[in-house]
Amino acid sequence: VQLQASGGGLVQAGGSLRLSCAASGSTFSRSAVGWFRQTPEKEREFVASISRGGGRTDYEDSVKGRFTLSRDDAKKMVYLQANSLKPEDTAVYYCAAYPMILTARVPRDPSEYHIWGQGTLVTVSS
């Protein structure tokens, strides 16, 4: 699986963005996808994940109720709808794939993901 994130940009506080993660490869449908973000001041941190098949989603508390994940396996796409954006959401956002071959668990620890897309920068102005 190869991944490419897009959709970042500059938005005012309270605004919305839809980040996309485009995948290639035959194992995408068997993989969970996680979104992470990183700033120069912080280590890469978990934002949200969606399981294989899309039946389960998981959100970090600070984005719960504002961000929504979805996936379209036919198009090999995962979407992160980010609403009510705050300046503290400013970061480079990355998507990553986690093969769910023998497990139903989707980790939050970025070190457990080994397939990453390039980042997309989200800047939220106050």
C-alpha positions as CSV (number, residue, x, y, z in Angstrom):
1,V,0.0,0.0,0.0
2,Q,1.1,3.5,-0.8
3,L,-0.6,6.6,0.6
4,Q,-0.9,10.2,-0.4
5,A,-2.5,12.8,1.8
6,S,-4.0,16.0,0.5
7,G,-6.5,18.7,1.3
8,G,-4.7,20.9,3.7
9,G,-4.6,24.6,3.6
10,L,-5.2,27.9,5.4
11,V,-8.5,28.3,7.1
12,Q,-9.9,30.7,9.7
13,A,-10.9,29.4,13.1
14,G,-14.3,27.8,13.0
15,G,-13.9,26.8,9.4
16,S,-13.7,23.4,7.8
17,L,-11.4,21.3,5.7
18,R,-11.7,17.8,4.2
19,L,-8.4,15.9,4.2
20,S,-8.1,13.0,1.8
21,C,-5.8,10.0,1.9
22,A,-5.5,8.2,-1.5
23,A,-4.2,4.7,-1.5
24,S,-2.8,2.4,-4.1
25,G,-2.1,-1.3,-3.8
26,S,-4.2,-4.4,-3.3
27,T,-4.1,-4.6,0.5
28,F,-5.9,-1.2,1.2
29,S,-9.2,-2.8,1.9
30,R,-7.6,-5.1,4.5
31,S,-6.0,-2.1,6.3
32,A,-7.1,0.3,9.0
33,V,-6.1,3.9,8.4
34,G,-4.9,6.3,11.0
35,W,-4.5,10.1,10.9
36,F,-1.8,11.7,12.9
37,R,-0.5,15.3,13.2
38,Q,2.8,16.9,14.1
39,T,4.0,20.3,14.9
40,P,7.6,21.5,15.4
41,E,7.0,21.6,19.1
42,K,5.3,18.2,19.5
43,E,5.9,14.6,18.6
44,R,3.6,13.0,16.1
45,E,0.2,12.4,17.8
46,F,-2.8,10.3,17.1
47,V,-5.9,12.1,15.7
48,A,-8.3,9.4,14.5
49,S,-8.5,6.0,12.9
50,I,-11.0,3.9,10.9
51,S,-10.9,0.2,10.9
52,R,-10.9,-2.2,8.0
53,G,-14.4,-2.0,6.5
54,G,-15.1,1.3,8.3
55,G,-17.1,-0.3,11.1
56,R,-15.1,1.3,13.9
57,T,-13.7,4.7,14.3
58,D,-11.6,6.1,17.1
59,Y,-11.0,9.8,17.8
60,E,-8.6,11.6,20.1
61,D,-10.6,13.5,22.7
62,S,-9.7,17.0,21.4
63,V,-11.2,16.3,18.0
64,K,-14.2,14.2,19.0
65,G,-17.4,15.7,17.8
66,R,-15.5,18.0,15.3
67,F,-13.7,15.5,13.1
68,T,-15.3,12.6,11.2
69,L,-13.6,9.8,9.3
70,S,-15.0,7.9,6.4
71,R,-13.6,5.5,3.8
72,D,-14.5,4.5,0.3
73,D,-12.8,1.2,-0.5
74,A,-14.0,1.2,-4.1
75,K,-12.1,4.4,-4.6
76,K,-9.3,3.5,-2.2
77,M,-9.9,6.8,-0.3
78,V,-10.2,7.8,3.3
79,Y,-11.6,11.2,4.2
80,L,-11.1,13.2,7.4
81,Q,-13.7,15.9,7.6
82,A,-12.5,18.5,10.0
83,N,-15.0,21.0,11.3
84,S,-15.0,23.8,13.8
85,L,-11.2,24.1,13.4
86,K,-9.2,25.7,16.1
87,P,-5.7,27.3,16.0
88,E,-4.4,24.4,18.1
89,D,-5.4,22.1,15.2
90,T,-2.6,23.7,13.1
91,A,-0.1,20.9,12.2
92,V,1.1,18.7,9.4
93,Y,-1.4,15.9,9.0
94,Y,-0.3,12.4,8.0
95,C,-2.3,9.3,7.1
96,A,-0.9,5.8,7.7
97,A,-2.1,2.3,7.0
98,Y,-2.2,-0.6,9.5
99,P,-2.9,-4.0,8.0
100,M,-5.6,-5.8,9.9
101,I,-4.7,-9.3,8.8
102,L,-4.8,-11.3,12.1
103,T,-6.0,-8.6,14.5
104,A,-9.1,-6.5,15.2
105,R,-7.0,-4.0,17.1
106,V,-6.3,-0.5,15.6
107,P,-3.4,1.1,17.5
108,R,-3.0,4.8,18.4
109,D,0.7,4.6,18.7
110,P,2.3,6.0,15.5
111,S,5.3,3.7,16.0
112,E,3.1,0.7,15.2
113,Y,2.3,2.1,11.7
114,H,4.9,1.4,9.0
115,I,3.1,2.7,5.9
116,W,2.9,6.5,5.7
117,G,1.8,9.1,3.2
118,Q,3.5,12.5,2.9
119,G,2.0,15.1,5.1
120,T,-0.5,17.9,4.3
121,L,-0.3,21.2,6.2
122,V,-3.3,22.6,8.0
123,T,-3.0,26.1,9.2
124,V,-5.9,27.6,11.3
125,S,-5.7,31.3,11.9
126,S,-7.3,33.0,14.8
